[in-house]
């Protein structure tokens, strides 16, 4: 029937009819006759309408409903689309596990750097001061008095001592009652402003400390191009003091929220975390940008836990260390921690979904953080690990440690020899925890670095001595690529890397911005030569502006 009809209509209609007749949903004979009739109209060979009216005696509502209930479709006709959708679901289900692995590893990295301030830093300062006083007495005038690392340790110790003496004049109780007298909306605005100020302080503060360390240890044969060690030292003291005050105000505001009768302020502050989802999920993210956000989330989670510890200490002191009051605070503490984890999981799950980023990327982030720890243990290390964590995550332990010392000394009264013995035992316990934590972290870090095939990078010179990368015609950096985990294929064509798990973590620029058009000639010219070179994952810290903008 289809063949006879196709001989009566133009060739294009005949081909179309053959395709339509091949589908199962046209098995109904009356529908076929309808199509035949329409094609005959097109050819001018149609019978009168009365003939067609005799054909639709069986077309009824029941038959239409029957057709709707029995018609079918085949998903395998678009297999690639549905396979991709299923992989996205699997990726979202894997995000909580992979993210929490990274968060747990980063949390213990921050804990290691934080415990260093309380445990090993005082001992290193004492050893450095002993060397400073004993070397001149022994007549070793030709040797260097202090090594660069010892100079940095002494500076950190002096900063902590001076800032603690300044913090002793700050009345925590007066600050608490001053903040408690404000309205809920005003406190909510203040808390948001404090969060922004904390990020700005962390960004500029680490630069101040690095400038101080380099100014104090810079080789003297170089021409002096700085204002001197003493001005840098006072700038660092002022920064640590102001940052500690800012964190104290944050802790006080959180304490007021915990002690409010209707918990309205605490609810508003927790809802602020969910607003963060709206501000992050619907933006463009590359892998380097996601790495920065992950580092920020690690630092934020650790800082919030320390703030919760401070709140619990202050409340327990007010209730004479009654254990029953801790169980009153525990549900609120647990609720804050759970909301923080839920927001991070939802945020990262949708960011990876919308930007087509695999969950395996968190393993690469973890390997990069592990590389920092392993490289700081090398003989040719050029930075202390605590400073490396500060740059990578934006976590500066000095102000937070200073505030915790201030709160503990004001909350716990030490009287008698038994109290001093308890303090000594507690200090030895902290040293034990620090050593065990460092050993476990170092072992796990070596495993992560080995799995990522990054051992060769441990023997590379510092970034300051590496030759500048050369760019090919497409503007792609040729020397900034580093070895990646196995099964990662190197692209031979000079194309920009895309945001999938098989390409290396370099930040590509927008394709529309790769070339600029000369207004006079109308020809395309390379527009990347005026831009900063692409940064690999090991060069990305918390406050690095990646080449790919977050629109």
N, C-alpha and C positions, 0 to 999 in steps of 0.2 A: 504493500500500500504506500509506504514511504517512497519507494522507487518510482512508482507511477506518478505520484504527486510531484516529485522533484523534476520530472521531465516536462511538467507543465508550467513551472515557475522559473524565474531567472536562476542562474547558477548559485548566487549568494543565498537566495531563499532556500534552495534545495539543500545546501550544506548545513544551514542553520536547522532545518527540519530534521536532518539525519541526527544531529547532535541532541536535539530535544527529545527525539523518540528513543534515544539510548538510555534515558533516565527512568528510574523505577516509578517515580511519582506520576508518570504519564501513562501508566498501565490502564487506566480507565478509558474505555473505548469512546465514551462521549466526549471526553476532553480531547482525544485524538481527532475526532470528527470536527470539533470546534476549531482546532488549529488548521485542519484541512480546508475548512470553509473560509477561514481568514486568508489563507494563501491563495485560494481560488479567486477571492475578491481582488487580491492584488494583481492577479493575472487577467482579470476581466472575464473569468469563466465560471462565475458563481451561480448557483441555482437560486430561485426566488426564496424570499424569507419564509414563506409558508413551509418549504421543505425543512428549513432549520428548526422551525417551531415544533415540527413533529419529532425532533431528536431530543429535546430537553424535557420530555415527559418524566424521565427518571431523575432529573437534577432537583434535589430537595434539600431541606435543612438537615435531615437525618444523614443523607449521603455526605454532605459537607463535613458534619461533625465526625462521621466515621472516617473520612479521609484525614482529618486533622489528628484523630487519635491513632491512626495506623501508619502515618507517614514516618519515614526514618531519615537519618543522616549519618555520615561516616566521618569520625574524627581523624581517621588516618589520612584523610585527604590533606590535612594541615598538621602533619605530625610534628614538624619543627616548632610550630607555635606553642602547641600544648606541652611539648617536652620542656621548652624554655619556662613556661609558667610553673610547671612542676618543680623545676630546679630552683626557681625563686622561692617557692614554699619551703623547700628543703634548706635553702640558705637562711631564711628567716628562723627556721627551727634550730639551726646550728649556731646562730648568733649568740644567744644567751650563754651557751657553754664556752665558745671561743672567747667571747668578751670577758667573761668572769675569769678565765685562765689568765688573760692579759692583766685584768684588774688585780687579781690576787698577786701575781708576780710583781706588778708595779707597786702595790701596797707594801710588800715586804722590802722593796728597794727603798721606798720612802722611809719606812721604819728603820732600816739599817742606817740611812743618813741621819735620821733624827736621833737615834740612840748614840751615834758617834759623838754628838755634841755633849752628851751627859757622861759618857764613859771614857772613850779613848782620847778625846780632845784635851781634857784636863791633865791626863798623864803625859801627853805629848808636849803640852806647854811646860810642865814641870821639868821634863827632860831637856827641853830647849833652853830654859833659864839656867839649869845646872851647867849645860855646856857653855852658855854665854859667860858665866862667872868663873868656870874652871879653866877654860882654854887660855885666857890671859895670865892666870896664875901659874900655869904650867910652862909658860915661856914659849908656847907654840904660836909665835907671832906671824909666821908665814902662812899658816893654815887659815881657812875661812872660819869666821866665828860661828855663823849659823848657815845651814843649808837653806835653799829657797823654800822648801816645804816647811821647815821649822820657823822661818820668818812669818809665813802665812799663818801658822798655828798660833804664834805669839800674838799676832795682830787680832786674830779671832778671839783669843782669850781676853785681851785688853778691851776689845769692843763689848764682850759679854759683861765684864766686870763694871765698866763705866755705865752701860745701859741699865744694868740691874740697880746700881746705886741711884740712877735717875728715876727708875720705875718705883722705887720705894717711896717716893713723894706723891705718887698717884693714889688717890683714895678710891678703892674699888666700890665700897659701900655707897659713897656719895654719887658715884657715876651710876650705880644701879637705881637709886631712888630718883635721880634726875631723869633717867630714861623711862622709868616706870610711870612718871607723871605725864608723859606725852600720850597723845591719842593713838589709836590703833593704826589709822591710815598714815599718820606721820611716821610711826615706827616702821611701817612697811616700806615707805619711801626711803627712809634712812638706811634700812637694811639693804635695799637694792643699790643705793649709792655706795655703801661700804663694799659690796661685792665688786663693783666696777673699780673703785679705788684700790682694792686689794690686788687686782690684776695689773693695774698701772704701776703700783709700787713694786710688784714682783718683777715686772719687765725692766724698770729702770734701776731697781735695787741691785740686781745681780751685776749689771754693768758697773755700778759704783764699786762693788766689792772687787770685781775683776780688775778695775783700774787701780785700786789700792794695792792689790797683790802684785800686779806687774810693776807699778811704780816703785814698790819697796824692794823687788828682786831684780829689777832691770840691770844689766851689766853697766858698770859705771863708765866704761870707756866710750860709751855712746854719748852723743851730744844731748844735753838735757833739753827735753821738749815738753816738760810738764811743770805743774805748779808746785810740786814738792810732795813729800810723803805726809807731812803733818796736815796740810789742808785736805788731802784725800782721806786721811784717817778721821778727821772731824766730820767730813761729809758722810762717811760710812757709819759713824756713831749716831749722827742725826737721823739717817735713814732707818737704821735698825730700831731706834727708839720710837720714831713716828709709826713705823709699820707695826711694832708691838702694841702701841696705843690703839691703832686701828683694829687689830685683831681682838683686843680687849673689849672695844665697843661692840664688835660683832658678837662676842661671847656673852656680853651683858644683855644685848638685845634678845639673844636666844634664851637666856635665863629668864628674862621677863616674860617671854612667850610661854615658857614651861610653867611659870608660876601664876599665869593669868587664870581667873576663875572659869571662864567659859571656853578657854583654849582657842578663841577666835583668831588671835594673832598667830598662833602656831599653825592653824589651818591655812591662813592666808600665806604664810611663809612657805608652807609645803606646796600649796598650789602654784607658787612661783616656779617651782621645779618643772611643772607640767607646761607652763608657758614657754619654757626653754625648748620644748619639743617643736612648738610652732615656729620659733625663731631659727631652728636648725634644719629641720627635716626637708623643707621645701627650697633649699639652696643647693647650688651645684658644688659638689665635693669631688676632689681627686684624692688619690691615696695619701699624698703628703698632707693634705688638709685634714683628712680623717685621722692621720697619725697625730697631728697637733691636738685635735679634739680629744682623742683618747688619752693623751698625756694630761690634758687639762682636767679630764674627768677623774683620772687617778689622783691627781693632786687635790682636787676638790673633795673627793671622797675621804682621803686621809685627813685633810684639814677639818672636815666636818666631824670626824670621829674624835679628833683631839678637842674640838670645841664642845662636843657632848661630854667628854671626860671632864673638862673644866666646869661645865654646868653641874654635873653630878657632884664634883668635889665641893663646890660652893654651897649646893643645897644640903649635902650631908653635914657640912660644918654648921650650918644654921640649925639643924635638928640634932646636934650633938652626936653625930655619927650613929644615929639610930638605924639599924639594918632594915626595919620595916618601911622607912621612908624611901629606901632604894627601890623597893618593889612598887611603890607608888609612881616613881619616875620611869620605871622600866617599860611600861606600855608605850609611853610617848617616845622614849628613845628608840624602841623597836619600830615604831611607826615612821619616824624620820628616816631611819636607816633603810627600811623597806621601800619607802617612796623614792629614795635616792637610787636604789638599785633598779626599781621598776622603770623610772624615767630613763636611765642610761640604756637599759635593754631595748625599750621601745624606740628611743631615738636612734640608736645604732642600727637596729633592724630595718627601719624605714630608710635611713640614709643609704645603707648598702643596697636596698631594693631599688630605690629610685635612681641611683648612680651606677647600677650594674657592677657592684664590687663583690668579689667572692669573700666568703667567710675565712678562707685561708690567709687573708691578708693580716689577720691578727696574729698569726704565727710569725709572720715576717716582722711585725712590730715588736713582738716579744724577743725575737732574735736580735733586733737592733738595740733594745735596752740591755740585753745580756752582753752584747758586744762592748757597751760602755763600761760595764762592770769588769769584764775580763781585761780590756785594754788598760784600765786604771791600775791593774796589778802588774803590768809589764815594767821592765827596767827603764824603758824609754818613754814612760808615761809622762805626759805634759800637763796633767791636771789631776786634782784629787777627785775621788769618786763623788763625794758629797757636792762638790761644785759642778760635776758633770750632771748629776741629777737635777741640780738647780737650773741649769741651762736647758736641759732636755724637757723637763716637766713644768718649769716655772715654780718649783717648790724650793723656797729658801728656808732652811730649818732654824736659822739664828733667831728671828723674831718670835716664832712660835715656841721655840725652846725657852726663850727668855720669859715669855708670858706664863708658860707652865711652871717654871721655877718660881716666879713671883706668886702665883696662886697657891702652889704647894707650901711654900714657906709661910704664907699668911694664914693658911688653913690648918696646918699641922704644927703644933707646939712641941718643941723638942726640949725636954727638961730631964736631967739626970743621966747617969752613965748608961742605964738600960736603954734609954731612947737613942743615945749615940751608937750603941751596939746594934740596935735595930736599923738605924740609918746605914751603918757600915755593911750589914748583911744585905740590905736592900740594894746598895751600890754594887756589891759583889754579884748579886743576882742579875742586875742589869748588864754587867760586863759579861756574865755567862750567856745571857740571852743574846747580846750583841755578837759574841764570838760564834755561837751556834748558828745564828741567823746568817752571818757572813759566810760560814762554811757551806751551809746548804745552798745559799744563793749562788756562790761561786761554782759549786758542782753542777747545779742545774743550768747555769749560764754557759758553762763549757759544753754541755750537751746541746743546748739550743744553737750555739755558734757552730758546732760541728755539723748539726743537721742542716744548717743553712749554708754550709760550705764557705764560711767566712774566715777560716783560719789564716789565709794568706793576708788578709787585711790587717791582722795583728802586727805584722812585721813591716807595714808601710810607714813611711815617715809622717810626721804631723802634717795636717792640711796646709800649714803656712809655708812649708817647703816644697810642696808638690807643685810641679810645673803647671802652668796655666793650660786649661783644656783647649784643644784646637777644634774648630768646628768645620764640618764638611759643607758642601754646597747647600744642603737643605737646612743648615743651621743647627744640626744635632751635635751635641757634645760627644766627642769620641773618647775622651779620657776619663770622663766622670762615671762611666759604666763600671760597676763592680760585679763580681761573681755572685750568682744567685743560686738558690736551691736547685737540685737536679730536676731534669725534665723541663727546664725553662729554655726554650729555643731562642737563639739570637737571630734577630731579623736582619737579613742581608740588604733589603731595600731601605733607602733613607727615608722611611716614613715615620710619622709621629706615633709614639706609643699610645695605645688606647687603654681605657680603664677596665681591663680584665685581669684575671689572676695570673695570666701567663706572661705578662710584660713586667719589666722591672719598675720599681717604685721611683720613677722620676716624674716630675710635674710637667706635663705637656702644656703648651700654650694653645689657645684657641686656633682652629684651622683658619678662621676668617682673619686672624691677625698675623698669619705667618708671612704674608706679603703685603707690601704697600704699593700703591699705584702712583707713578710719577705723573704729576699734573700736566707736564709739558709734553712728554713723549707718549703717555698712555700705556707704557709698558710696566709690567710687574717687577718690583725689585725686592730683594730680601730685606725684611724688616726686623730681623732678629739680631742684627749685629749691634744694635744700640741697647740691647737688653742685657740684664744680668744672666750669667750662665745658669743652666738648670742645676738644681741641687738634688743629690741623691738622698736616700733616707737617713744616712749617717750624718748628714750635714743639717738636718732639719731639727730645730729646737722649738720650744713652745712659742717663741715670739718671732720666728722667721716668717717673713712675708713670702709665700710661695709664688712662683711665676704664674700659676693659674689662679685667676681671681675668683673669689667666691661671690657670685652674682646673686 
